[in-house]
């Protein structure tokens, strides 16, 4: 992606695509399945989606095609999950849709021996070996790097609220962490994750990338794991803030909110509205509360400097996006999906409640497998 004059707002957010990472688990025990077959650069195209390997031998990643409607995206997400289940079934395994596993640990996996991941091991040591978390990456189409940077600078205050809706990682190595998204905390150990400061323009962004390369932290911009970044492969801005969504509904909602937010802030940038001034310390605090409490407690509103009930923060975000969602014919669906999450709770909330009822983490894993593949069988 090269720097250029930002395109018209209509060129932003026309397309969306999603990459989902899943744990591979044994079909019988539901423990993480360390299979050498996943370490041989697995890449399979099925039903228009890609299924490939990830950093560990207990993970797979799916990637949708480029979509324009939420209906297309739902179909592609379902096809991807069905394809991942079919590929792993050949190994006597299946896929579990959550950012952490309810009882297995990083010691139950190995690094995939590809050049990229071996380079990560050389640079990051134990951090690379302990990467037993899965994420959801949403790509929203933008015309150029200047637009991507303008969006990055302006979405920062909103991302904790959106992340709070996705929590699916309450457990780690068999322990209840107390978090809705422990993935966020675990990943925060890497110095190339989290929120960035505003860049102002594409030239400043490229200068930061070059400085990080010189520092030896990255080889290139594809090694940045920030909450939002310009993609180096596609004409998109890529969001990496969310946990893997256990249900299809939540995955569609996550992508829909991020696409709408991208359109809204790009329009503000086009109208000359500057980014909000937010101290990095406060943004980290907002991110931490979202990871800790999800939508069950209070979130930190960086605009007011006060705590507010999470449902109020979520509905406040929807109010800001309503005009855009209505103009795109997505309001009714997005509002209904949001109400559903606020009513039944996130995946993390449901996981924790089931464990407290049954004291059986295997039942939690079974729920995650079943919910993650619900509605996907017709695409298998």
Residue pairs with C-beta under 8 A, 6 or more apart in sequence:
1 144
1 145
1 148
1 230
1 231
1 232
1 235
2 144
2 145
3 144
3 145
3 146
3 201
3 202
3 203
3 206
4 143
4 144
4 145
4 146
5 144
5 146
6 143
6 144
6 146
6 147
6 150
6 266
6 269
6 270
7 142
7 143
7 144
7 147
8 270
9 263
9 266
9 267
9 270
11 141
11 142
11 143
11 147
12 140
12 141
12 142
12 143
12 147
12 151
12 262
12 263
12 266
12 267
13 140
13 141
13 142
13 259
13 260
13 262
13 263
13 266
14 68
14 141
15 66
15 67
15 68
15 139
15 140
15 141
15 236
16 66
16 67
16 68
16 73
16 138
16 139
16 140
16 141
16 255
16 259
17 63
17 64
17 65
17 66
17 67
17 73
17 76
17 138
17 139
17 234
17 236
18 63
18 64
18 73
18 76
18 77
18 136
18 137
18 138
18 139
18 251
18 255
19 61
19 62
19 63
19 64
19 136
19 137
19 139
20 61
20 62
20 77
20 80
20 81
20 97
20 134
20 136
20 137
20 244
20 245
20 251
21 54
21 59
21 60
21 61
21 134
21 135
21 136
21 244
22 59
22 60
22 61
22 62
22 81
22 84
22 95
22 96
22 97
22 134
22 244
22 372
23 32
23 58
23 59
23 95
23 96
23 98
23 101
23 104
23 134
24 32
24 33
24 35
24 38
24 58
24 59
24 60
24 88
24 91
24 93
24 94
24 95
24 96
25 31
25 32
25 33
25 58
25 93
25 94
25 95
25 96
25 101
25 104
25 365
25 369
26 32
26 33
26 92
26 93
27 89
27 92
27 93
27 94
28 92
29 362
30 96
30 362
30 365
30 366
30 369
31 101
31 103
31 104
31 108
31 365
32 58
32 101
32 104
32 108
32 109
32 132
33 58
33 88
33 91
33 92
33 93
34 57
34 58
34 108
34 109
34 110
35 57
35 58
35 91
35 93
36 57
37 91
38 53
38 57
38 58
38 59
38 60
38 91
38 112
39 53
39 57
39 110
39 112
39 113
39 114
40 53
41 52
41 53
41 112
41 114
42 51
42 52
42 53
42 60
42 87
43 50
43 51
43 52
43 53
44 50
44 51
44 52
44 83
44 87
45 51
46 79
46 83
46 86
46 87
47 79
47 80
47 82
47 83
47 379
48 65
48 76
48 79
49 62
49 63
49 64
49 65
49 76
49 79
49 80
49 83
50 62
50 63
51 60
51 61
51 62
51 80
51 83
51 84
51 87
52 60
52 61
52 62
52 63
53 59
53 60
53 61
53 112
53 114
54 60
54 61
54 112
54 134
55 111
55 112
55 117
55 120
55 128
55 131
56 109
56 110
56 111
56 112
56 131
56 132
57 109
57 110
57 111
57 112
58 104
58 108
58 109
58 132
59 109
59 134
60 84
60 87
60 88
60 95
62 80
62 81
62 83
62 84
63 80
64 73
64 76
64 77
64 79
64 80
65 76
66 141
67 73
67 76
70 252
70 255
70 256
70 330
70 333
73 252
73 255
74 248
74 252
75 379
77 248
77 251
77 252
78 248
78 375
78 376
78 378
78 379
79 376
79 379
81 95
81 97
81 248
81 372
81 373
81 376
81 379
82 373
82 376
82 377
82 378
82 379
82 380
83 379
83 380
84 95
85 94
85 95
85 373
85 376
85 380
86 380
88 94
88 95
94 369
94 373
95 369
95 372
95 373
96 365
96 368
96 369
96 372
97 168
97 244
97 245
97 246
97 247
97 368
97 369
97 371
97 372
97 373
98 134
98 168
98 169
98 243
98 244
98 246
98 347
98 351
98 368
98 372
99 133
99 134
99 135
99 168
99 169
99 181
99 182
99 183
99 243
99 244
100 132
100 133
100 134
100 168
100 169
100 170
100 171
100 172
100 182
100 183
100 186
101 132
101 171
101 365
102 171
102 174
102 351
102 355
102 361
102 362
102 364
102 365
102 368
103 171
103 174
103 361
103 362
103 365
104 132
104 173
104 174
105 132
105 172
105 173
105 174
106 129
106 130
106 131
106 132
106 173
108 132
109 132
111 117
111 118
111 121
111 128
111 129
117 128
119 219
120 128
121 128
121 129
123 216
123 217
124 190
127 189
127 190
130 186
133 169
133 183
133 186
133 187
134 183
134 243
134 244
135 183
135 187
135 240
135 242
135 243
135 244
136 166
136 242
136 243
136 244
136 245
136 251
136 254
137 238
137 239
137 240
138 238
138 239
138 242
138 254
138 255
138 258
138 259
139 231
139 234
139 236
139 237
139 238
139 239
140 236
140 237
140 239
140 258
140 259
140 262
141 235
141 236
142 148
142 151
142 230
142 235
142 236
142 237
142 262
142 266
143 235
144 202
144 235
145 202
145 205
145 206
145 230
146 201
146 202
147 237
147 266
147 269
148 202
148 230
148 236
148 237
149 199
149 200
149 201
149 202
149 204
149 205
149 230
150 265
150 266
150 269
151 228
151 237
151 262
151 265
151 266
151 269
152 196
152 198
152 199
152 205
152 228
152 229
152 230
152 237
153 198
153 199
153 200
153 269
153 275
154 265
154 268
154 269
154 273
154 275
154 276
155 228
155 261
155 262
155 265
156 195
156 196
156 198
156 275
156 276
156 278
156 283
157 276
157 278
157 283
157 286
157 302
157 303
158 261
158 317
159 195
159 227
159 228
159 239
159 241
159 287
160 283
160 286
160 287
160 289
160 290
160 299
160 300
161 290
161 299
161 310
161 313
161 314
161 316
161 317
162 241
162 242
162 254
162 257
162 258
162 261
162 317
163 181
163 184
163 227
163 241
163 242
163 243
163 287
163 290
163 291
164 180
164 290
164 293
164 294
164 295
164 299
164 310
164 313
164 314
164 346
165 250
165 253
165 254
165 257
165 294
165 295
165 314
165 338
165 341
165 346
166 181
166 242
166 243
166 244
166 245
166 250
166 254
166 346
166 347
167 179
167 180
167 181
167 243
167 291
167 294
167 295
167 346
167 347
167 348
167 349
168 181
168 183
168 243
168 244
168 245
168 246
168 346
168 347
168 348
168 351
168 368
169 177
169 179
169 180
169 181
169 182
169 183
169 184
169 186
169 243
169 348
170 176
170 177
170 178
170 179
170 180
170 182
170 348
170 349
170 351
170 352
171 177
171 182
171 351
171 355
171 361
171 364
172 182
172 186
174 361
176 352
176 355
177 185
178 292
179 185
179 291
179 292
179 348
180 290
180 291
180 292
180 293
180 294
180 296
180 346
180 348
180 349
181 243
181 290
181 291
181 294
181 348
182 291
183 243
184 243
184 287
184 288
184 290
184 291
185 288
185 291
187 193
187 225
188 194
190 225
191 217
192 212
192 217
192 218
192 223
192 224
192 225
192 226
193 225
193 226
193 227
194 226
194 227
194 284
194 287
195 226
195 227
195 280
195 283
195 284
195 287
196 226
196 227
196 228
197 280
198 275
199 205
199 208
205 230
209 218
209 220
209 221
209 224
212 218
212 224
213 219
213 220
217 223
218 224
220 232
221 229
221 230
221 232
222 232
222 233
225 240
226 240
227 239
227 240
227 241
227 287
228 237
228 238
228 239
228 240
228 241
229 237
229 238
229 240
230 236
230 237
230 238
231 237
231 238
237 262
239 258
242 254
243 347
243 348
245 251
245 253
245 254
245 347
246 347
246 368
246 371
246 372
247 347
247 371
247 372
247 374
248 374
248 375
248 376
249 337
249 340
250 337
250 341
250 346
250 347
252 333
252 337
253 334
253 337
253 338
253 341
256 325
256 330
256 333
256 334
256 337
257 317
257 321
257 334
260 321
260 324
260 325
260 328
260 330
260 334
261 317
261 321
263 324
263 328
264 320
264 321
264 324
267 324
276 302
276 303
278 302
282 300
282 302
282 305
283 302
285 300
286 299
286 300
286 301
286 302
289 297
289 298
289 299
289 300
289 307
290 299
293 299
293 310
294 310
294 345
294 346
294 348
294 349
295 310
295 311
295 314
295 341
295 342
295 345
295 346
295 349
296 310
296 345
296 346
296 349
297 309
297 310
298 307
298 308
298 309
298 310
299 307
299 308
299 309
299 310
299 313
300 306
300 307
301 307
301 308
301 313
308 316
311 342
314 338
314 342
315 338
318 325
318 334
318 335
318 338
321 334
322 331
325 331
325 334
325 335
344 350
345 353
347 368
347 371
350 367
351 364
351 367
351 368
354 363
354 364
354 367
355 361
355 363
355 364
358 364
